[in-house]
Amino acid sequence: MTIKIGDKLPDSKFMIPTIDGPKPATTQEIFGGKKVALFALPGAFTPTCSARHLPSYIEKLPELKAKGIDAIACTAVNDVFVMGAWAKDQGIKGEIIMLADGSANFAKAIGLDFDGSAFGMGIRSQRYGMVVDDGIVTHLFVEKGGEYKVSAAEYMLENI
């Protein structure tokens, strides 16, 4: 079943790349007591994700914060080392929480996974954006396959 507005995020575990190495974090630790803009993408270092999706959130970070967002998080079905290397490549120094969902457990738990095996990618996350307030989904923007519109930071800003 796909997550929807009003649903509580399921308990899940992520790995976060830090200066001190990989750090485990739970859904409660990331989303509890905060308003978080979460966006997901099929994979680190992929063309649209690197050229447009992640950069849109870096660029719009001040505007999102001005709208009451406490933190911004990015998740992908990649391991923590890939997410860390991608953050470094993109010049992220802690402004965005990089959530490695290496086995797609979170993507599957919220019903936003897809099978990219035909493209050699295996199980991946769909591209989406959501606002989560203290663990509850208040806004949800899921892309149609192959598109990049409603999950962009600009779209989120216009619709929250």
C-alpha positions in Angstrom: 0.0 0.0 0.0 1.3 3.4 -1.0 1.8 6.0 1.8 -0.6 9.0 1.6 -1.2 12.3 3.2 -2.1 11.9 6.9 -0.1 8.6 7.3 2.6 8.2 9.8 6.0 7.1 8.4 6.7 3.5 9.2 9.6 2.6 11.5 12.6 2.2 9.4 16.4 2.4 9.6 18.8 4.4 7.4 22.5 4.9 7.3 23.8 8.4 7.2 27.3 9.3 5.9 29.1 11.5 8.4 32.7 12.8 8.9 33.1 10.1 11.5 31.8 7.4 9.2 28.5 5.7 8.7 25.9 6.4 11.3 22.6 4.5 11.8 19.5 6.5 12.2 15.8 5.7 12.7 12.7 7.3 11.2 11.9 8.7 14.7 15.4 10.2 15.1 15.2 11.9 11.6 11.5 13.0 11.5 10.4 13.1 15.2 9.5 16.6 16.5 10.6 18.3 13.2 9.1 19.4 9.9 11.3 17.7 7.2 11.3 18.1 3.5 12.1 14.7 2.2 12.9 13.9 -1.4 13.7 10.6 -3.0 15.3 9.7 -6.3 16.3 6.6 -8.1 20.0 6.8 -7.6 23.0 8.9 -6.7 25.1 10.1 -9.6 22.3 9.5 -12.1 21.9 12.3 -14.6 18.7 14.0 -13.6 19.4 13.4 -9.9 22.8 15.0 -10.0 22.1 17.8 -12.5 18.6 18.9 -11.4 17.0 17.2 -8.4 19.5 17.4 -5.6 20.7 20.9 -6.8 17.2 22.2 -6.6 17.0 21.5 -2.9 20.5 23.0 -2.3 19.5 26.2 -4.1 16.0 26.5 -2.4 17.2 25.5 1.1 16.8 29.1 2.5 13.3 29.5 1.0 12.2 26.1 2.4 13.5 27.0 5.8 11.7 30.4 5.6 8.5 28.3 5.0 9.0 26.5 8.3 11.0 23.5 7.1 13.5 22.4 9.9 15.5 20.0 7.9 15.9 18.6 4.4 16.6 15.0 3.7 17.4 13.1 0.5 17.0 9.3 0.2 18.0 6.9 -2.5 18.5 3.1 -2.8 22.2 3.3 -2.5 24.7 2.3 0.1 26.0 4.9 2.7 29.4 5.1 1.0 27.8 6.0 -2.4 25.6 8.6 -0.7 28.6 10.1 1.1 30.6 10.3 -2.1 27.7 11.9 -3.9 27.2 14.5 -1.1 30.9 15.3 -1.4 30.7 15.5 -5.2 27.7 17.9 -4.9 29.4 20.1 -2.3 27.0 19.2 0.5 28.4 19.8 3.9 25.6 18.8 6.2 22.8 21.1 4.9 21.0 18.1 3.5 20.7 14.8 5.4 21.7 12.0 3.1 19.7 8.9 3.9 21.0 5.6 2.5 18.2 3.1 1.9 20.6 0.5 0.6 18.2 -2.5 0.6 15.1 -0.4 -0.3 13.5 -1.2 3.0 12.0 2.3 3.4 11.0 2.6 -0.3 9.2 -0.7 0.0 7.6 0.1 3.4 6.0 3.3 2.0 5.0 1.6 -1.3 7.2 3.9 -3.5 9.6 1.4 -4.8 9.9 0.2 -8.4 11.8 -2.6 -10.2 14.5 -1.1 -12.4 16.0 -4.5 -13.3 15.3 -3.9 -17.0 17.8 -1.0 -16.8 20.3 -2.9 -14.6 19.3 -1.0 -11.5 17.4 -3.5 -9.4 14.8 -2.3 -6.9 14.9 1.5 -6.6 12.8 4.3 -5.1 10.4 6.3 -7.2 11.1 10.0 -7.5 9.0 12.0 -5.0 9.0 14.8 -2.6 7.1 15.0 0.7 6.8 17.1 3.8 6.8 15.2 7.1 5.7 17.0 10.3 6.7 15.0 13.4 6.5 11.7 11.4 3.2 12.5 9.7 3.0 13.1 5.9 1.4 16.5 5.3 2.3 16.9 1.6 3.2 14.3 -1.0 4.3 14.8 -4.6 5.0 11.6 -6.5 6.4 11.7 -10.1 4.9 9.7 -13.0 7.5 7.3 -14.4 10.4 9.1 -16.1 9.3 12.6 -15.1 10.9 15.3 -13.0 8.4 18.0 -12.2 6.4 17.6 -8.9 9.3 16.4 -6.8 11.5 19.5 -7.4 12.1 21.9 -4.6 10.5 24.7 -6.7 7.2 22.7 -6.9 7.3 21.9 -3.2 7.8 25.6 -2.4 4.8 26.5 -4.5 2.6 23.9 -2.9 3.3 24.0 0.8 
